């Protein structure tokens, strides 16, 4: 499970308040256990509108449930 905020296209890092961004939570399946942050970020960006950015807020691997 990955929870992230969507940064709209054309919005710079100083142009928004984090609380104003849309937040999403999705399940991603990776071929290798314990993917690195770059792989995770690329997977999230692949589901967004081209030009959008993403801020990863939380990640949980299967088996890490509370």
N, CA, C and O atoms as a Maestro MAE file, in Angstrom:
{
 s_m_m2io_version
 :::
 2.0.0
}

f_m_ct {
 s_m_title
 :::
 protein
 m_atom[264] {
  # First column is atom index #
  i_m_mmod_type
  r_m_x_coord
  r_m_y_coord
  r_m_z_coord
  i_m_residue_number
  s_m_chain_name
  s_m_pdb_residue_name
  s_m_pdb_atom_name
  i_m_atomic_number
  :::
  1 25 0.848 -1.157 0.000 1 A "UNK " " N  " 7
  2 3 0.000 0.000 0.000 1 A "UNK " " CA " 6
  3 2 0.900 1.228 0.000 1 A "UNK " " C  " 6
  4 15 1.865 1.321 0.760 1 A "UNK " " O  " 8
  5 25 0.559 2.156 -0.866 2 A "UNK " " N  " 7
  6 3 1.302 3.410 -0.933 2 A "UNK " " CA " 6
  7 2 0.304 4.551 -0.855 2 A "UNK " " C  " 6
  8 15 -0.674 4.586 -1.603 2 A "UNK " " O  " 8
  9 25 0.553 5.476 0.044 3 A "UNK " " N  " 7
  10 3 -0.274 6.687 0.164 3 A "UNK " " CA " 6
  11 2 0.579 7.840 -0.336 3 A "UNK " " C  " 6
  12 15 1.736 7.985 0.059 3 A "UNK " " O  " 8
  13 25 -0.001 8.663 -1.208 4 A "UNK " " N  " 7
  14 3 0.768 9.746 -1.807 4 A "UNK " " CA " 6
  15 2 -0.117 10.946 -2.106 4 A "UNK " " C  " 6
  16 15 -1.340 10.825 -2.174 4 A "UNK " " O  " 8
  17 25 0.508 12.105 -2.283 5 A "UNK " " N  " 7
  18 3 -0.173 13.318 -2.713 5 A "UNK " " CA " 6
  19 2 0.175 13.570 -4.170 5 A "UNK " " C  " 6
  20 15 1.299 13.319 -4.604 5 A "UNK " " O  " 8
  21 25 -0.808 14.072 -4.926 6 A "UNK " " N  " 7
  22 3 -0.592 14.389 -6.330 6 A "UNK " " CA " 6
  23 2 -0.257 15.875 -6.456 6 A "UNK " " C  " 6
  24 15 -0.993 16.734 -5.970 6 A "UNK " " O  " 8
  25 25 0.864 16.159 -7.115 7 A "UNK " " N  " 7
  26 3 1.263 17.535 -7.401 7 A "UNK " " CA " 6
  27 2 0.886 17.793 -8.858 7 A "UNK " " C  " 6
  28 15 1.468 17.182 -9.753 7 A "UNK " " O  " 8
  29 25 -0.077 18.686 -9.119 8 A "UNK " " N  " 7
  30 3 -0.559 18.903 -10.485 8 A "UNK " " CA " 6
  31 2 0.546 19.399 -11.429 8 A "UNK " " C  " 6
  32 15 1.521 20.005 -10.985 8 A "UNK " " O  " 8
  33 25 0.386 19.137 -12.741 9 A "UNK " " N  " 7
  34 3 1.366 19.628 -13.712 9 A "UNK " " CA " 6
  35 2 1.535 21.134 -13.615 9 A "UNK " " C  " 6
  36 15 0.562 21.866 -13.431 9 A "UNK " " O  " 8
  37 25 2.763 21.591 -13.739 10 A "UNK " " N  " 7
  38 3 3.056 23.021 -13.734 10 A "UNK " " CA " 6
  39 2 3.127 23.653 -12.358 10 A "UNK " " C  " 6
  40 15 3.354 24.858 -12.249 10 A "UNK " " O  " 8
  41 25 2.940 22.877 -11.311 11 A "UNK " " N  " 7
  42 3 2.982 23.403 -9.948 11 A "UNK " " CA " 6
  43 2 4.365 23.130 -9.370 11 A "UNK " " C  " 6
  44 15 4.821 21.988 -9.325 11 A "UNK " " O  " 8
  45 25 5.015 24.189 -8.933 12 A "UNK " " N  " 7
  46 3 6.348 24.059 -8.361 12 A "UNK " " CA " 6
  47 2 6.297 23.780 -6.873 12 A "UNK " " C  " 6
  48 15 5.227 23.862 -6.270 12 A "UNK " " O  " 8
  49 25 7.435 23.450 -6.265 13 A "UNK " " N  " 7
  50 3 7.471 23.083 -4.853 13 A "UNK " " CA " 6
  51 2 7.073 24.213 -3.908 13 A "UNK " " C  " 6
  52 15 6.711 23.953 -2.760 13 A "UNK " " O  " 8
  53 25 7.132 25.451 -4.364 14 A "UNK " " N  " 7
  54 3 6.755 26.580 -3.502 14 A "UNK " " CA " 6
  55 2 5.359 27.099 -3.814 14 A "UNK " " C  " 6
  56 15 4.941 28.113 -3.256 14 A "UNK " " O  " 8
  57 25 4.626 26.416 -4.704 15 A "UNK " " N  " 7
  58 3 3.342 26.915 -5.187 15 A "UNK " " CA " 6
  59 2 2.126 26.240 -4.559 15 A "UNK " " C  " 6
  60 15 1.008 26.445 -5.032 15 A "UNK " " O  " 8
  61 25 2.310 25.453 -3.521 16 A "UNK " " N  " 7
  62 3 1.175 24.761 -2.926 16 A "UNK " " CA " 6
  63 2 1.420 24.516 -1.444 16 A "UNK " " C  " 6
  64 15 2.550 24.552 -0.957 16 A "UNK " " O  " 8
  65 25 0.333 24.270 -0.758 17 A "UNK " " N  " 7
  66 3 0.381 23.824 0.628 17 A "UNK " " CA " 6
  67 2 0.104 22.324 0.608 17 A "UNK " " C  " 6
  68 15 -0.867 21.898 -0.017 17 A "UNK " " O  " 8
  69 25 0.922 21.513 1.270 18 A "UNK " " N  " 7
  70 3 0.705 20.055 1.235 18 A "UNK " " CA " 6
  71 2 -0.728 19.638 1.580 18 A "UNK " " C  " 6
  72 15 -1.242 18.678 1.005 18 A "UNK " " O  " 8
  73 25 -1.366 20.328 2.491 19 A "UNK " " N  " 7
  74 3 -2.731 19.961 2.891 19 A "UNK " " CA " 6
  75 2 -3.743 20.203 1.771 19 A "UNK " " C  " 6
  76 15 -4.839 19.643 1.810 19 A "UNK " " O  " 8
  77 25 -3.400 21.028 0.773 20 A "UNK " " N  " 7
  78 3 -4.315 21.338 -0.323 20 A "UNK " " CA " 6
  79 2 -4.250 20.320 -1.458 20 A "UNK " " C  " 6
  80 15 -5.082 20.362 -2.365 20 A "UNK " " O  " 8
  81 25 -3.291 19.419 -1.428 21 A "UNK " " N  " 7
  82 3 -3.128 18.450 -2.510 21 A "UNK " " CA " 6
  83 2 -4.050 17.256 -2.349 21 A "UNK " " C  " 6
  84 15 -4.364 16.844 -1.233 21 A "UNK " " O  " 8
  85 25 -4.484 16.702 -3.481 22 A "UNK " " N  " 7
  86 3 -5.279 15.481 -3.462 22 A "UNK " " CA " 6
  87 2 -4.412 14.329 -2.969 22 A "UNK " " C  " 6
  88 15 -3.272 14.179 -3.407 22 A "UNK " " O  " 8
  89 25 -4.942 13.522 -2.066 23 A "UNK " " N  " 7
  90 3 -4.207 12.360 -1.564 23 A "UNK " " CA " 6
  91 2 -4.865 11.088 -2.068 23 A "UNK " " C  " 6
  92 15 -6.089 10.999 -2.155 23 A "UNK " " O  " 8
  93 25 -4.052 10.120 -2.394 24 A "UNK " " N  " 7
  94 3 -4.518 8.823 -2.890 24 A "UNK " " CA " 6
  95 2 -3.842 7.711 -2.114 24 A "UNK " " C  " 6
  96 15 -2.777 7.891 -1.523 24 A "UNK " " O  " 8
  97 25 -4.487 6.563 -2.131 25 A "UNK " " N  " 7
  98 3 -3.923 5.371 -1.513 25 A "UNK " " CA " 6
  99 2 -4.207 4.210 -2.451 25 A "UNK " " C  " 6
  100 15 -5.360 3.955 -2.800 25 A "UNK " " O  " 8
  101 25 -3.157 3.507 -2.858 26 A "UNK " " N  " 7
  102 3 -3.306 2.412 -3.807 26 A "UNK " " CA " 6
  103 2 -2.403 1.251 -3.414 26 A "UNK " " C  " 6
  104 15 -1.421 1.412 -2.689 26 A "UNK " " O  " 8
  105 25 -2.766 0.089 -3.913 27 A "UNK " " N  " 7
  106 3 -1.933 -1.091 -3.754 27 A "UNK " " CA " 6
  107 2 -1.140 -1.278 -5.035 27 A "UNK " " C  " 6
  108 15 -1.707 -1.252 -6.128 27 A "UNK " " O  " 8
  109 25 0.148 -1.463 -4.911 28 A "UNK " " N  " 7
  110 3 1.039 -1.710 -6.035 28 A "UNK " " CA " 6
  111 2 1.664 -3.089 -5.841 28 A "UNK " " C  " 6
  112 15 1.938 -3.504 -4.714 28 A "UNK " " O  " 8
  113 25 1.885 -3.787 -6.942 29 A "UNK " " N  " 7
  114 3 2.543 -5.087 -6.903 29 A "UNK " " CA " 6
  115 2 3.880 -4.945 -7.623 29 A "UNK " " C  " 6
  116 15 3.927 -4.541 -8.785 29 A "UNK " " O  " 8
  117 25 4.962 -5.276 -6.930 30 A "UNK " " N  " 7
  118 3 6.304 -5.192 -7.492 30 A "UNK " " CA " 6
  119 2 6.876 -6.599 -7.616 30 A "UNK " " C  " 6
  120 15 6.627 -7.449 -6.762 30 A "UNK " " O  " 8
  121 25 7.647 -6.847 -8.686 31 A "UNK " " N  " 7
  122 3 8.193 -8.188 -8.883 31 A "UNK " " CA " 6
  123 2 9.219 -8.591 -7.824 31 A "UNK " " C  " 6
  124 15 9.372 -9.776 -7.529 31 A "UNK " " O  " 8
  125 25 9.913 -7.621 -7.259 32 A "UNK " " N  " 7
  126 3 10.930 -7.912 -6.247 32 A "UNK " " CA " 6
  127 2 10.474 -7.389 -4.898 32 A "UNK " " C  " 6
  128 15 9.953 -6.276 -4.824 32 A "UNK " " O  " 8
  129 25 10.651 -8.153 -3.829 33 A "UNK " " N  " 7
  130 3 10.275 -7.647 -2.506 33 A "UNK " " CA " 6
  131 2 11.193 -6.499 -2.093 33 A "UNK " " C  " 6
  132 15 12.383 -6.494 -2.409 33 A "UNK " " O  " 8
  133 25 10.626 -5.541 -1.392 34 A "UNK " " N  " 7
  134 3 11.415 -4.420 -0.885 34 A "UNK " " CA " 6
  135 2 11.987 -3.527 -1.964 34 A "UNK " " C  " 6
  136 15 13.195 -3.291 -1.972 34 A "UNK " " O  " 8
  137 25 11.149 -3.007 -2.900 35 A "UNK " " N  " 7
  138 3 11.673 -2.142 -3.958 35 A "UNK " " CA " 6
  139 2 12.245 -0.846 -3.377 35 A "UNK " " C  " 6
  140 15 11.839 -0.402 -2.303 35 A "UNK " " O  " 8
  141 25 13.192 -0.250 -4.104 36 A "UNK " " N  " 7
  142 3 13.775 1.007 -3.639 36 A "UNK " " CA " 6
  143 2 12.809 2.162 -3.911 36 A "UNK " " C  " 6
  144 15 11.858 2.017 -4.679 36 A "UNK " " O  " 8
  145 25 13.060 3.291 -3.285 37 A "UNK " " N  " 7
  146 3 12.166 4.444 -3.389 37 A "UNK " " CA " 6
  147 2 12.033 4.919 -4.834 37 A "UNK " " C  " 6
  148 15 10.947 5.335 -5.239 37 A "UNK " " O  " 8
  149 25 13.103 4.867 -5.616 38 A "UNK " " N  " 7
  150 3 13.033 5.288 -7.018 38 A "UNK " " CA " 6
  151 2 12.054 4.444 -7.816 38 A "UNK " " C  " 6
  152 15 11.312 4.973 -8.642 38 A "UNK " " O  " 8
  153 25 12.043 3.141 -7.581 39 A "UNK " " N  " 7
  154 3 11.122 2.235 -8.259 39 A "UNK " " CA " 6
  155 2 9.681 2.524 -7.849 39 A "UNK " " C  " 6
  156 15 8.773 2.527 -8.680 39 A "UNK " " O  " 8
  157 25 9.491 2.762 -6.574 40 A "UNK " " N  " 7
  158 3 8.152 3.071 -6.063 40 A "UNK " " CA " 6
  159 2 7.651 4.387 -6.650 40 A "UNK " " C  " 6
  160 15 6.513 4.467 -7.111 40 A "UNK " " O  " 8
  161 25 8.486 5.407 -6.634 41 A "UNK " " N  " 7
  162 3 8.103 6.718 -7.155 41 A "UNK " " CA " 6
  163 2 7.749 6.621 -8.636 41 A "UNK " " C  " 6
  164 15 6.759 7.209 -9.072 41 A "UNK " " O  " 8
  165 25 8.543 5.887 -9.412 42 A "UNK " " N  " 7
  166 3 8.277 5.719 -10.841 42 A "UNK " " CA " 6
  167 2 6.938 5.014 -11.070 42 A "UNK " " C  " 6
  168 15 6.210 5.364 -11.999 42 A "UNK " " O  " 8
  169 25 6.608 4.030 -10.236 43 A "UNK " " N  " 7
  170 3 5.335 3.320 -10.374 43 A "UNK " " CA " 6
  171 2 4.159 4.249 -10.101 43 A "UNK " " C  " 6
  172 15 3.152 4.202 -10.808 43 A "UNK " " O  " 8
  173 25 4.283 5.089 -9.083 44 A "UNK " " N  " 7
  174 3 3.222 6.048 -8.770 44 A "UNK " " CA " 6
  175 2 3.065 7.034 -9.928 44 A "UNK " " C  " 6
  176 15 1.947 7.273 -10.384 44 A "UNK " " O  " 8
  177 25 4.165 7.605 -10.406 45 A "UNK " " N  " 7
  178 3 4.094 8.574 -11.505 45 A "UNK " " CA " 6
  179 2 3.480 7.948 -12.750 45 A "UNK " " C  " 6
  180 15 2.807 8.635 -13.517 45 A "UNK " " O  " 8
  181 25 3.702 6.662 -12.959 46 A "UNK " " N  " 7
  182 3 3.146 5.980 -14.114 46 A "UNK " " CA " 6
  183 2 1.624 5.917 -14.126 46 A "UNK " " C  " 6
  184 15 1.027 5.669 -15.173 46 A "UNK " " O  " 8
  185 25 0.997 6.136 -12.992 47 A "UNK " " N  " 7
  186 3 -0.468 6.114 -12.904 47 A "UNK " " CA " 6
  187 2 -1.082 7.508 -12.942 47 A "UNK " " C  " 6
  188 15 -2.304 7.647 -12.918 47 A "UNK " " O  " 8
  189 25 -0.245 8.540 -13.002 48 A "UNK " " N  " 7
  190 3 -0.746 9.913 -12.957 48 A "UNK " " CA " 6
  191 2 -0.768 10.552 -14.341 48 A "UNK " " C  " 6
  192 15 -0.184 10.029 -15.290 48 A "UNK " " O  " 8
  193 25 -1.444 11.681 -14.439 49 A "UNK " " N  " 7
  194 3 -1.449 12.486 -15.651 49 A "UNK " " CA " 6
  195 2 -0.025 12.902 -15.965 49 A "UNK " " C  " 6
  196 15 0.697 13.327 -15.064 49 A "UNK " " O  " 8
  197 25 0.404 12.791 -17.229 50 A "UNK " " N  " 7
  198 3 1.769 13.215 -17.575 50 A "UNK " " CA " 6
  199 2 2.050 14.635 -17.101 50 A "UNK " " C  " 6
  200 15 1.216 15.527 -17.260 50 A "UNK " " O  " 8
  201 25 3.207 14.836 -16.529 51 A "UNK " " N  " 7
  202 3 3.598 16.138 -16.002 51 A "UNK " " CA " 6
  203 2 3.290 16.320 -14.527 51 A "UNK " " C  " 6
  204 15 3.768 17.266 -13.901 51 A "UNK " " O  " 8
  205 25 2.488 15.413 -13.968 52 A "UNK " " N  " 7
  206 3 2.168 15.489 -12.541 52 A "UNK " " CA " 6
  207 2 3.363 14.994 -11.731 52 A "UNK " " C  " 6
  208 15 4.229 14.279 -12.236 52 A "UNK " " O  " 8
  209 25 3.386 15.386 -10.489 53 A "UNK " " N  " 7
  210 3 4.394 14.899 -9.558 53 A "UNK " " CA " 6
  211 2 3.703 14.175 -8.420 53 A "UNK " " C  " 6
  212 15 2.477 14.192 -8.309 53 A "UNK " " O  " 8
  213 25 4.494 13.543 -7.583 54 A "UNK " " N  " 7
  214 3 3.930 12.823 -6.451 54 A "UNK " " CA " 6
  215 2 4.852 12.960 -5.251 54 A "UNK " " C  " 6
  216 15 6.076 12.922 -5.377 54 A "UNK " " O  " 8
  217 25 4.246 13.119 -4.099 55 A "UNK " " N  " 7
  218 3 4.973 13.109 -2.834 55 A "UNK " " CA " 6
  219 2 4.531 11.859 -2.091 55 A "UNK " " C  " 6
  220 15 3.368 11.738 -1.705 55 A "UNK " " O  " 8
  221 25 5.460 10.927 -1.892 56 A "UNK " " N  " 7
  222 3 5.145 9.683 -1.190 56 A "UNK " " CA " 6
  223 2 5.000 9.996 0.302 56 A "UNK " " C  " 6
  224 15 5.911 10.547 0.919 56 A "UNK " " O  " 8
  225 25 3.855 9.643 0.867 57 A "UNK " " N  " 7
  226 3 3.581 9.951 2.267 57 A "UNK " " CA " 6
  227 2 3.768 8.744 3.178 57 A "UNK " " C  " 6
  228 15 4.218 8.883 4.316 57 A "UNK " " O  " 8
  229 25 3.422 7.557 2.677 58 A "UNK " " N  " 7
  230 3 3.505 6.356 3.503 58 A "UNK " " CA " 6
  231 2 3.594 5.135 2.594 58 A "UNK " " C  " 6
  232 15 3.000 5.104 1.516 58 A "UNK " " O  " 8
  233 25 4.345 4.130 3.042 59 A "UNK " " N  " 7
  234 3 4.440 2.862 2.327 59 A "UNK " " CA " 6
  235 2 4.347 1.744 3.340 59 A "UNK " " C  " 6
  236 15 4.935 1.813 4.419 59 A "UNK " " O  " 8
  237 25 3.600 0.708 2.982 60 A "UNK " " N  " 7
  238 3 3.524 -0.482 3.823 60 A "UNK " " CA " 6
  239 2 3.657 -1.691 2.928 60 A "UNK " " C  " 6
  240 15 2.948 -1.814 1.930 60 A "UNK " " O  " 8
  241 25 4.555 -2.575 3.278 61 A "UNK " " N  " 7
  242 3 4.714 -3.821 2.551 61 A "UNK " " CA " 6
  243 2 3.777 -4.865 3.129 61 A "UNK " " C  " 6
  244 15 3.415 -4.805 4.303 61 A "UNK " " O  " 8
  245 25 3.387 -5.825 2.298 62 A "UNK " " N  " 7
  246 3 2.543 -6.909 2.780 62 A "UNK " " CA " 6
  247 2 3.254 -7.583 3.956 62 A "UNK " " C  " 6
  248 15 4.440 -7.906 3.879 62 A "UNK " " O  " 8
  249 25 2.521 -7.783 5.022 63 A "UNK " " N  " 7
  250 3 3.107 -8.367 6.223 63 A "UNK " " CA " 6
  251 2 3.478 -7.316 7.262 63 A "UNK " " C  " 6
  252 15 3.777 -7.658 8.406 63 A "UNK " " O  " 8
  253 25 3.463 -6.032 6.876 64 A "UNK " " N  " 7
  254 3 3.792 -4.945 7.810 64 A "UNK " " CA " 6
  255 2 2.550 -4.383 8.493 64 A "UNK " " C  " 6
  256 15 2.629 -3.362 9.176 64 A "UNK " " O  " 8
  257 25 1.400 -5.042 8.314 65 A "UNK " " N  " 7
  258 3 0.161 -4.522 8.889 65 A "UNK " " CA " 6
  259 2 0.285 -4.420 10.394 65 A "UNK " " C  " 6
  260 15 0.963 -5.222 11.037 65 A "UNK " " O  " 8
  261 25 -0.382 -3.419 10.942 66 A "UNK " " N  " 7
  262 3 -0.363 -3.213 12.402 66 A "UNK " " CA " 6
  263 2 -1.177 -4.253 13.121 66 A "UNK " " C  " 6
  264 15 -1.267 -4.227 14.349 66 A "UNK " " O  " 8
  :::
 }
 m_bond[263] {
  # First column is bond index #
  i_m_from
  i_m_to
  i_m_order
  :::
  1 1 2 1
  2 2 3 1
  3 3 4 2
  4 3 5 1
  5 5 6 1
  6 6 7 1
  7 7 8 2
  8 7 9 1
  9 9 10 1
  10 10 11 1
  11 11 12 2
  12 11 13 1
  13 13 14 1
  14 14 15 1
  15 15 16 2
  16 15 17 1
  17 17 18 1
  18 18 19 1
  19 19 20 2
  20 19 21 1
  21 21 22 1
  22 22 23 1
  23 23 24 2
  24 23 25 1
  25 25 26 1
  26 26 27 1
  27 27 28 2
  28 27 29 1
  29 29 30 1
  30 30 31 1
  31 31 32 2
  32 31 33 1
  33 33 34 1
  34 34 35 1
  35 35 36 2
  36 35 37 1
  37 37 38 1
  38 38 39 1
  39 39 40 2
  40 39 41 1
  41 41 42 1
  42 42 43 1
  43 43 44 2
  44 43 45 1
  45 45 46 1
  46 46 47 1
  47 47 48 2
  48 47 49 1
  49 49 50 1
  50 50 51 1
  51 51 52 2
  52 51 53 1
  53 53 54 1
  54 54 55 1
  55 55 56 2
  56 55 57 1
  57 57 58 1
  58 58 59 1
  59 59 60 2
  60 59 61 1
  61 61 62 1
  62 62 63 1
  63 63 64 2
  64 63 65 1
  65 65 66 1
  66 66 67 1
  67 67 68 2
  68 67 69 1
  69 69 70 1
  70 70 71 1
  71 71 72 2
  72 71 73 1
  73 73 74 1
  74 74 75 1
  75 75 76 2
  76 75 77 1
  77 77 78 1
  78 78 79 1
  79 79 80 2
  80 79 81 1
  81 81 82 1
  82 82 83 1
  83 83 84 2
  84 83 85 1
  85 85 86 1
  86 86 87 1
  87 87 88 2
  88 87 89 1
  89 89 90 1
  90 90 91 1
  91 91 92 2
  92 91 93 1
  93 93 94 1
  94 94 95 1
  95 95 96 2
  96 95 97 1
  97 97 98 1
  98 98 99 1
  99 99 100 2
  100 99 101 1
  101 101 102 1
  102 102 103 1
  103 103 104 2
  104 103 105 1
  105 105 106 1
  106 106 107 1
  107 107 108 2
  108 107 109 1
  109 109 110 1
  110 110 111 1
  111 111 112 2
  112 111 113 1
  113 113 114 1
  114 114 115 1
  115 115 116 2
  116 115 117 1
  117 117 118 1
  118 118 119 1
  119 119 120 2
  120 119 121 1
  121 121 122 1
  122 122 123 1
  123 123 124 2
  124 123 125 1
  125 125 126 1
  126 126 127 1
  127 127 128 2
  128 127 129 1
  129 129 130 1
  130 130 131 1
  131 131 132 2
  132 131 133 1
  133 133 134 1
  134 134 135 1
  135 135 136 2
  136 135 137 1
  137 137 138 1
  138 138 139 1
  139 139 140 2
  140 139 141 1
  141 141 142 1
  142 142 143 1
  143 143 144 2
  144 143 145 1
  145 145 146 1
  146 146 147 1
  147 147 148 2
  148 147 149 1
  149 149 150 1
  150 150 151 1
  151 151 152 2
  152 151 153 1
  153 153 154 1
  154 154 155 1
  155 155 156 2
  156 155 157 1
  157 157 158 1
  158 158 159 1
  159 159 160 2
  160 159 161 1
  161 161 162 1
  162 162 163 1
  163 163 164 2
  164 163 165 1
  165 165 166 1
  166 166 167 1
  167 167 168 2
  168 167 169 1
  169 169 170 1
  170 170 171 1
  171 171 172 2
  172 171 173 1
  173 173 174 1
  174 174 175 1
  175 175 176 2
  176 175 177 1
  177 177 178 1
  178 178 179 1
  179 179 180 2
  180 179 181 1
  181 181 182 1
  182 182 183 1
  183 183 184 2
  184 183 185 1
  185 185 186 1
  186 186 187 1
  187 187 188 2
  188 187 189 1
  189 189 190 1
  190 190 191 1
  191 191 192 2
  192 191 193 1
  193 193 194 1
  194 194 195 1
  195 195 196 2
  196 195 197 1
  197 197 198 1
  198 198 199 1
  199 199 200 2
  200 199 201 1
  201 201 202 1
  202 202 203 1
  203 203 204 2
  204 203 205 1
  205 205 206 1
  206 206 207 1
  207 207 208 2
  208 207 209 1
  209 209 210 1
  210 210 211 1
  211 211 212 2
  212 211 213 1
  213 213 214 1
  214 214 215 1
  215 215 216 2
  216 215 217 1
  217 217 218 1
  218 218 219 1
  219 219 220 2
  220 219 221 1
  221 221 222 1
  222 222 223 1
  223 223 224 2
  224 223 225 1
  225 225 226 1
  226 226 227 1
  227 227 228 2
  228 227 229 1
  229 229 230 1
  230 230 231 1
  231 231 232 2
  232 231 233 1
  233 233 234 1
  234 234 235 1
  235 235 236 2
  236 235 237 1
  237 237 238 1
  238 238 239 1
  239 239 240 2
  240 239 241 1
  241 241 242 1
  242 242 243 1
  243 243 244 2
  244 243 245 1
  245 245 246 1
  246 246 247 1
  247 247 248 2
  248 247 249 1
  249 249 250 1
  250 250 251 1
  251 251 252 2
  252 251 253 1
  253 253 254 1
  254 254 255 1
  255 255 256 2
  256 255 257 1
  257 257 258 1
  258 258 259 1
  259 259 260 2
  260 259 261 1
  261 261 262 1
  262 262 263 1
  263 263 264 2
  :::
 }
}
